[in-house]
Amino acid sequence: MPAGPQDILNNVKELILKHIRQSVDAESDRPRAPKLGGNGDDKLQGLDVELHAIEETITSLQTGLRTWITQRKTQRNDLIHLNKLPLEIASNILWLSIVDPWQQEISFSFLQRLRTISWVCSSWRALVEGSPRFWSIIEFSGPKPVILDFLQKSGSSPLEIKCFSDGNYRCTPPRGLVGHVERHCLKLVAPHTHRIQSLIFSACVADGLLPILQTPAPMLEELRLELMDDFLEEPLDLFSGRADRLRDVELENILFRWDSAALSGLRSLKIKGEVDSWPTEAQVRRLLEANPGLETMEMEGLMIVDGSIDSLVESSDGNGGKPTRVAMSRMQKLRLFGLPFELAQAVLGNVEIPSIKHFDLK
């Protein structure tokens, strides 16, 4: 049973009496102070001895009370149901409670959420410190020492790199440091490209991004890139075509090669931009052929170039040279917005969709 108020008072009284007895015993072992009532020096020396003894008693009492409180807190924490669970299960519960700010509508950063649970008790702090995945989400809103600490403590765990602002959730550098901070953060992250699982990057500059986009990313599953005031000089073969696990892609104002092997086997694809890197009809078709399992596809603000030469290499079914349509049985959402008629025709004329829930053509 938890100790009642009276029990707590009795424990404190006993602690005080214990220290008083210890002080008395110590006092009897040390040389006697001169009796008060003598000359002024004797009085002064006697008061100094008494004051020193009182200060020692108070300090000892404070230390004892802090130790006692810590012990009681530890006993209390041991009674919490979460702390009785196996470490792996407790770790999963804490991880799921802080990992997804979109589902829980949490506006503050992952670093703040991590600190919050770490400060609850020593058990939770030890659990967080000993679990590499708690350090696998890198936000560019944190200072350089924090990012380095996360990269080190994450070990070999897959990384989630975040630099974007979405509604109330913001994980971008302070406004006055935009551009400078991103460059330094990208340099810190670049050596770890091989273990990036999710890369969400929205910024005004492209400096520092190329070393990541040109390096194979075998663990990458999600890619969301947006450049607002800058652009890449040449179309990129994303990750040198080696991102076999990539399933969800969003590209805005990004120059890329439409035939990149990284853009195959996707689940969702969104391309938006005003950059001068438009596909031919044959390139659009090859992209569709590489992604028959698409569930959602969006294209916005794109153009198409003359593909008379490329049309010679289009696949056909051997029946009059007419190319076969790409069967997309999983497609649930198709959005074509702000496209020229030729590009919309290049998409719709090359796919066969048995059923679809959302279709938006503007």
C-alpha positions as CSV (number, residue, x, y, z in Angstrom):
1,M,0.0,0.0,0.0
2,P,1.2,3.6,-0.7
3,A,2.5,5.4,2.3
4,G,-0.1,7.8,3.8
5,P,0.6,11.4,4.9
6,Q,1.2,10.4,8.5
7,D,3.6,7.7,7.4
8,I,5.5,10.2,5.3
9,L,5.7,12.6,8.3
10,N,7.0,9.8,10.6
11,N,9.6,8.9,8.0
12,V,10.8,12.5,7.7
13,K,10.9,12.8,11.6
14,E,12.9,9.6,11.8
15,L,15.3,10.9,9.2
16,I,15.7,14.2,11.1
17,L,16.3,12.4,14.5
18,K,18.8,10.1,12.8
19,H,20.9,13.0,11.6
20,I,20.6,14.7,15.0
21,R,21.9,11.6,16.7
22,Q,24.7,11.4,14.2
23,S,25.5,15.0,14.8
24,V,25.5,14.5,18.6
25,D,27.8,11.5,18.3
26,A,30.2,13.4,16.0
27,E,30.1,16.3,18.4
28,S,31.1,14.1,21.4
29,D,34.1,12.8,19.4
30,R,35.6,16.1,18.5
31,P,37.4,18.5,20.9
32,R,35.0,20.5,23.0
33,A,34.4,24.1,22.0
34,P,35.3,26.8,24.6
35,K,32.3,27.5,26.8
36,L,30.4,30.7,26.0
37,G,30.8,33.4,28.5
38,G,34.5,33.8,28.2
39,N,36.3,36.5,26.3
40,G,35.1,37.6,22.8
41,D,37.3,35.1,20.9
42,D,35.9,32.2,22.9
43,K,32.3,33.3,22.1
44,L,33.1,33.7,18.4
45,Q,34.7,30.3,18.2
46,G,31.8,28.6,19.9
47,L,29.3,30.2,17.6
48,D,31.3,29.2,14.5
49,V,31.3,25.6,15.7
50,E,27.6,25.6,16.3
51,L,26.8,27.2,13.0
52,H,29.1,24.7,11.2
53,A,27.3,21.8,12.9
54,I,23.9,23.2,12.0
55,E,24.9,23.7,8.3
56,E,26.3,20.1,8.1
57,T,23.0,18.8,9.6
58,I,20.9,20.7,7.1
59,T,23.0,19.6,4.2
60,S,22.9,16.0,5.3
61,L,19.2,16.2,5.8
62,Q,18.7,17.7,2.3
63,T,20.8,15.0,0.8
64,G,18.9,12.3,2.7
65,L,15.5,13.7,1.7
66,R,16.5,13.9,-2.0
67,T,17.7,10.3,-1.9
68,W,14.5,9.2,-0.2
69,I,12.3,11.1,-2.7
70,T,14.2,9.5,-5.6
71,Q,13.7,6.1,-4.1
72,R,10.0,6.7,-3.7
73,K,9.7,8.0,-7.3
74,T,11.5,4.9,-8.6
75,Q,9.1,2.7,-6.6
76,R,6.2,4.7,-8.1
77,N,7.5,4.4,-11.6
78,D,7.9,0.6,-11.2
79,L,4.1,0.4,-10.5
80,I,3.2,2.0,-13.9
81,H,1.8,-0.6,-16.2
82,L,3.9,0.5,-19.2
83,N,7.1,0.0,-17.2
84,K,6.1,-3.6,-16.5
85,L,5.9,-4.5,-20.1
86,P,8.8,-6.1,-22.0
87,L,11.2,-3.5,-23.3
88,E,10.4,-4.1,-27.0
89,I,6.6,-3.6,-26.4
90,A,7.1,-0.5,-24.3
91,S,9.5,0.9,-26.9
92,N,6.8,0.3,-29.7
93,I,4.2,2.1,-27.6
94,L,6.4,5.1,-27.0
95,W,7.5,5.2,-30.6
96,L,3.9,5.1,-32.0
97,S,2.9,7.9,-29.5
98,I,5.3,10.4,-31.0
99,V,6.3,9.3,-34.5
100,D,3.3,10.6,-36.6
101,P,2.5,14.3,-36.2
102,W,0.0,14.2,-39.1
103,Q,-2.3,11.6,-37.6
104,Q,-2.2,13.1,-34.1
105,E,-2.2,16.8,-35.3
106,I,0.9,17.6,-33.2
107,S,2.4,20.8,-34.3
108,F,5.7,20.8,-32.4
109,S,8.8,19.1,-33.7
110,F,9.8,15.5,-33.3
111,L,12.8,16.6,-31.2
112,Q,10.4,18.3,-28.8
113,R,8.2,15.3,-28.6
114,L,11.3,13.1,-28.0
115,R,12.5,15.3,-25.2
116,T,9.0,15.3,-23.6
117,I,8.9,11.5,-23.2
118,S,12.6,11.4,-22.2
119,W,11.9,13.7,-19.3
120,V,9.0,11.7,-17.8
121,C,11.2,9.3,-15.8
122,S,14.6,7.6,-15.9
123,S,13.1,4.4,-17.2
124,W,11.7,6.1,-20.3
125,R,14.9,8.1,-20.8
126,A,17.0,4.9,-20.7
127,L,14.6,3.2,-23.1
128,V,14.9,6.1,-25.6
129,E,18.6,6.4,-25.3
130,G,19.1,2.7,-26.0
131,S,16.7,2.5,-29.0
132,P,18.4,3.7,-32.3
133,R,15.1,4.2,-34.1
134,F,14.1,7.0,-31.7
135,W,17.0,9.0,-33.3
136,S,16.2,8.1,-36.9
137,I,14.1,11.1,-37.7
138,I,16.3,14.1,-38.7
139,E,14.6,17.5,-38.8
140,F,16.5,20.4,-40.3
141,S,14.9,22.7,-37.7
142,G,17.5,21.4,-35.2
143,P,21.0,22.8,-34.8
144,K,24.0,21.0,-36.2
145,P,25.1,19.4,-32.9
146,V,21.6,17.9,-32.5
147,I,21.6,16.5,-36.1
148,L,25.1,15.0,-35.5
149,D,23.9,13.4,-32.3
150,F,20.9,11.9,-34.0
151,L,23.0,10.5,-36.8
152,Q,25.4,8.9,-34.3
153,K,22.7,7.5,-32.0
154,S,20.6,6.1,-34.9
155,G,23.3,3.6,-35.6
156,S,22.4,1.7,-38.8
157,S,18.6,2.4,-38.6
158,P,16.7,3.7,-41.6
159,L,16.5,7.5,-41.6
160,E,13.7,9.9,-42.3
161,I,14.9,13.3,-43.5
162,K,12.5,16.1,-43.1
163,C,12.8,19.7,-44.2
164,F,9.3,21.2,-45.0
165,S,6.5,23.2,-43.6
166,D,3.0,21.7,-43.8
167,G,0.2,23.6,-42.1
168,N,1.0,23.9,-38.4
169,Y,3.9,21.4,-38.6
170,R,7.3,23.0,-39.4
171,C,10.7,21.4,-39.5
172,T,12.6,24.0,-41.5
173,P,15.4,26.3,-40.3
174,P,14.6,29.7,-38.9
175,R,13.7,32.2,-41.6
176,G,16.9,34.2,-41.2
177,L,19.0,31.1,-41.8
178,V,17.1,29.6,-44.7
179,G,19.6,28.4,-47.4
180,H,22.7,28.4,-45.3
181,V,21.4,25.8,-42.8
182,E,20.0,23.5,-45.5
183,R,23.3,23.3,-47.2
184,H,25.1,22.3,-44.0
185,C,22.4,19.8,-43.0
186,L,22.5,18.2,-46.4
187,K,26.3,17.8,-46.1
188,L,25.8,16.0,-42.8
189,V,23.2,13.7,-44.2
190,A,24.9,12.9,-47.6
191,P,27.2,10.2,-46.2
192,H,24.2,8.4,-44.9
193,T,22.2,8.3,-48.2
194,H,22.4,4.5,-48.3
195,R,20.1,4.3,-45.2
196,I,17.6,7.0,-46.0
197,Q,14.1,5.6,-46.0
198,S,12.1,8.8,-46.4
199,L,13.3,12.1,-47.9
200,I,10.9,15.0,-47.7
201,F,12.7,18.2,-48.7
202,S,11.1,21.6,-49.6
203,A,13.5,24.5,-49.9
204,C,14.5,27.5,-51.9
205,V,17.9,26.3,-52.8
206,A,19.3,23.2,-54.4
207,D,22.9,23.5,-53.0
208,G,23.9,20.3,-51.3
209,L,21.1,18.2,-52.7
210,L,22.9,16.8,-55.7
211,P,25.3,14.5,-53.8
212,I,22.3,12.8,-52.3
213,L,20.2,12.6,-55.5
214,Q,23.2,11.2,-57.4
215,T,23.9,8.4,-54.9
216,P,22.2,5.0,-54.8
217,A,19.5,4.8,-52.1
218,P,18.7,1.1,-51.7
219,M,16.4,1.7,-48.6
220,L,14.5,4.7,-50.0
221,E,10.7,4.2,-50.0
222,E,9.3,7.8,-50.0
223,L,10.6,10.8,-51.9
224,R,9.0,14.3,-51.8
225,L,11.1,17.1,-53.4
226,E,10.2,20.7,-54.0
227,L,12.4,23.6,-55.1
228,M,10.8,27.0,-54.9
229,D,13.3,29.6,-56.1
230,D,16.1,27.4,-57.5
231,F,16.5,24.7,-60.1
232,L,18.8,21.9,-61.1
233,E,21.0,22.7,-64.1
234,E,20.6,19.3,-65.8
235,P,18.0,16.5,-65.7
236,L,19.0,13.9,-63.1
237,D,19.0,10.2,-63.2
238,L,17.6,10.0,-59.7
239,F,19.9,8.0,-57.3
240,S,21.7,6.7,-60.4
241,G,18.7,4.6,-61.1
242,R,19.2,2.5,-57.9
243,A,16.3,2.9,-55.5
244,D,14.6,-0.4,-55.7
245,R,12.3,0.1,-52.7
246,L,11.0,3.5,-53.9
247,R,7.2,3.5,-53.9
248,D,5.9,7.0,-53.4
249,V,7.2,10.0,-55.4
250,E,6.4,13.7,-55.5
251,L,8.5,16.0,-57.6
252,E,7.9,19.8,-58.0
253,N,10.1,22.0,-60.1
254,I,12.7,19.2,-60.3
255,L,14.6,18.4,-63.4
256,F,14.8,14.6,-63.8
257,R,15.2,12.0,-66.5
258,W,11.8,10.5,-67.4
259,D,13.5,7.2,-68.2
260,S,15.3,6.9,-64.8
261,A,15.2,3.4,-63.5
262,A,14.4,4.8,-60.0
263,L,10.9,5.7,-61.3
264,S,9.6,2.2,-61.7
265,G,7.4,0.0,-59.6
266,L,5.8,3.0,-58.0
267,R,2.6,3.1,-55.9
268,S,2.0,6.9,-56.2
269,L,3.5,9.5,-58.5
270,K,3.0,13.3,-58.5
271,I,4.8,15.5,-60.9
272,K,4.4,19.3,-60.9
273,G,6.5,22.0,-62.3
274,E,7.3,24.9,-64.5
275,V,10.8,23.9,-65.5
276,D,12.0,23.3,-69.0
277,S,12.3,19.5,-69.1
278,W,9.2,18.2,-70.9
279,P,8.7,14.6,-72.0
280,T,7.9,13.2,-75.4
281,E,4.9,11.0,-75.8
282,A,7.1,7.9,-76.0
283,Q,8.8,8.9,-72.7
284,V,5.4,9.3,-71.0
285,R,4.4,5.8,-72.3
286,R,7.7,4.3,-71.0
287,L,7.0,5.8,-67.6
288,L,3.5,4.3,-67.6
289,E,4.8,0.9,-68.7
290,A,7.3,1.0,-65.8
291,N,4.6,1.6,-63.3
292,P,1.5,-0.6,-64.0
293,G,0.8,-0.9,-60.3
294,L,0.2,2.9,-59.7
295,E,-2.7,3.6,-57.4
296,T,-2.5,7.4,-57.7
297,M,-1.0,9.7,-60.3
298,E,-1.1,13.4,-60.6
299,M,0.5,15.7,-63.3
300,E,0.2,19.4,-63.2
301,G,1.7,22.3,-65.1
302,L,3.7,20.2,-67.6
303,M,4.2,20.4,-71.3
304,I,5.0,17.9,-74.1
305,V,7.6,18.1,-76.9
306,D,7.5,16.7,-80.4
307,G,8.1,12.9,-80.2
308,S,8.1,12.0,-83.9
309,I,11.5,10.3,-83.6
310,D,10.7,8.5,-80.3
311,S,7.5,7.2,-81.8
312,L,9.6,4.7,-83.8
313,V,10.6,2.9,-80.6
314,E,7.1,2.6,-79.1
315,S,6.0,-1.0,-78.3
316,S,3.3,-2.6,-80.3
317,D,1.1,-5.7,-80.2
318,G,2.1,-6.7,-83.7
319,N,-1.3,-5.7,-85.0
320,G,-0.9,-2.9,-87.5
321,G,1.9,-1.3,-85.4
322,K,-0.6,0.2,-82.9
323,P,0.8,0.2,-79.4
324,T,-1.0,-1.7,-76.7
325,R,-2.5,0.1,-73.7
326,V,-0.9,-0.2,-70.3
327,A,-3.3,-2.0,-67.9
328,M,-3.5,-0.2,-64.6
329,S,-5.9,-2.3,-62.5
330,R,-4.9,-0.7,-59.2
331,M,-5.4,3.0,-60.3
332,Q,-7.8,4.7,-57.9
333,K,-7.0,8.4,-58.4
334,L,-5.9,10.2,-61.6
335,R,-5.5,13.9,-61.7
336,L,-4.4,15.8,-64.9
337,F,-4.4,19.5,-64.2
338,G,-3.2,22.3,-66.5
339,L,-1.8,20.1,-69.2
340,P,-1.9,20.7,-72.9
341,F,-4.3,18.4,-74.9
342,E,-1.4,16.5,-76.4
343,L,0.0,15.5,-73.0
344,A,-3.4,14.5,-71.6
345,Q,-4.0,12.5,-74.7
346,A,-0.5,10.8,-74.3
347,V,-1.6,9.7,-70.8
348,L,-5.2,8.7,-71.4
349,G,-4.5,7.2,-74.8
350,N,-1.9,4.8,-73.4
351,V,-3.6,3.4,-70.3
352,E,-6.5,1.0,-69.6
353,I,-8.1,1.5,-66.2
354,P,-11.0,-1.0,-65.4
355,S,-12.4,1.2,-62.6
356,I,-11.4,4.4,-60.8
357,K,-12.7,6.3,-57.8
358,H,-11.4,9.8,-58.5
359,F,-10.7,11.3,-61.9
360,D,-9.9,15.0,-62.3
361,L,-9.2,16.5,-65.7
362,K,-8.7,20.3,-66.2
